Amino acid sequence: MGKKNKVDYASAGVNLQAADEALDEIKKLARTTFNSNTLSDIGAFGGLFRPPIEDFENPVLVASADGVGTKLKLAFMTGIHDTVGQCIVNHCVNDILVQGATPLFFLDYVGVGVLKPHVMGQIVSGLTKSCKANGMPLLGGETAELPGFYKEGEYDLTGTIIGMVDQKKIIDGSAIIEGDVILGLPSDGLHTNGYSLARKVCFEMGGLTVDSNIEGITNPIGKELLTVHKSYLKPVMAVLKKISIHGMAHITGGGIPGNLIRIIPKGLKAVIDKSSWPNLPIFEYIQKTGGVEDADMFDAFNMGIGYIIVVKAADADQTREILEKTGQASNVIGQIEAGDKAVELK
């Protein structure tokens, strides 16, 4: 009888040595985010965290999970992998912030065909940078090497966040009334949405490469599209200490119409003045080059507004002053009126 061919994990495409190297780097970086409530190290079967319930009268957990989407394609094209790690953390922070929640800890998932420790190191360095900036530990996660599942040089990145809010302080839009003022907080670019359309316009219709420069934008287009998704945690928390916010919206997929509508009560509508804030050059380029209609632009992109706060008219000026003191700009972009539930762009 002939000898059977021997196989092992390496011959199946999984590099255990690379996985060990990546894990060592992840541990070093993740530990820099730990705080006094972190009770376990990276590598445990489950992350242990002692929630600071003494800081809350009636604590409620708030959870959210999301992904970076096709913004990852820009990371693959440019070889820049640290910004997407920051993006997923900040995106998740903003998602629970709209309900008034303070972030407690973060978990990540990276799925990859062939694990490259230096790429993984960049991703995790971005994750830890934003975790530290938002005051929460990277408590754990999963790195899955799945040969044959992902294309060479590509990976997926998702995150899960857990936060906490007092039950009586949950913000869900139910307090919004006629006459309320809508404040828009500027975005730093596309954040993490609209990239399928942006890539088609820039690289197919516009014929650009990631190193191309366009008028009005300092960075090469590849770097510009990788601009980090902004966290609004610190300025919004400063407002929450002094102002009763009626509603908040994180402007992600679906743009202003698709996200603001989620908090508008029945019998009311949000009327937005599109001319009330400056347009960003990147959106001007995409719309002009792609011949994209206004409605489609506002459905696909944040159009320069990354976060919305709704307050009563009497609190609008003070809210803006508080934001300004934290370094956060804002614009009055609309108001709440009586009418069928809707978001109107004028």
Stockholm file with secondary structure:
# STOCKHOLM 1.0

chainA/1-346         MGKKNKVDYASAGVNLQAADEALDEIKKLARTTFNSNTLSDIGAFGGLFRPPIEDFENPVLVASADGVGTKLKLAFMTGIHDTVGQCIVNHCVNDILVQGATPLFFLDYVGVGVLKPHVMGQIVSGLTKSCKANGMPLLGGETAELPGFYKEGEYDLTGTIIGMVDQKKIIDGSAIIEGDVILGLPSDGLHTNGYSLARKVCFEMGGLTVDSNIEGITNPIGKELLTVHKSYLKPVMAVLKKISIHGMAHITGGGIPGNLIRIIPKGLKAVIDKSSWPNLPIFEYIQKTGGVEDADMFDAFNMGIGYIIVVKAADADQTREILEKTGQASNVIGQIEAGDKAVELK
#=GR chainA/1-346 SS CCCCCCCCTTTTTCCHHHHHHHHHHHHHHHHTTCCTTBCSCTTSSSCCBCCCGGGCSSEEEEEEEEECGGGHHHHHHHCCCHHHHHHHHHHHHHHHHTTTCEEEEEEEEEEESSCCHHHHHHHHHHHHHHHHHTTCCEEEEEEEECTTTSCTTCEEEEEEEEEEEEGGGCCCSTTCCTTCEEEEEECSSCTTSCHHHHHIIIIIISCCCTTCCCTTCSSCHHHHHTCCCCCCHHHHHHHHTTCCCCEEEECCTTHHHHHHGGGCCTTEEEEECTTSSCCCHHHHHHHHHHTCCHHHHHHHSCTTEEEEEEECGGGHHHHHHHHHHTTCCCEEEEEEEESSSEEEEC
#=GC SS_cons         CCCCCCCCTTTTTCCHHHHHHHHHHHHHHHHTTCCTTBCSCTTSSSCCBCCCGGGCSSEEEEEEEEECGGGHHHHHHHCCCHHHHHHHHHHHHHHHHTTTCEEEEEEEEEEESSCCHHHHHHHHHHHHHHHHHTTCCEEEEEEEECTTTSCTTCEEEEEEEEEEEEGGGCCCSTTCCTTCEEEEEECSSCTTSCHHHHHIIIIIISCCCTTCCCTTCSSCHHHHHTCCCCCCHHHHHHHHTTCCCCEEEECCTTHHHHHHGGGCCTTEEEEECTTSSCCCHHHHHHHHHHTCCHHHHHHHSCTTEEEEEEECGGGHHHHHHHHHHTTCCCEEEEEEEESSSEEEEC
//
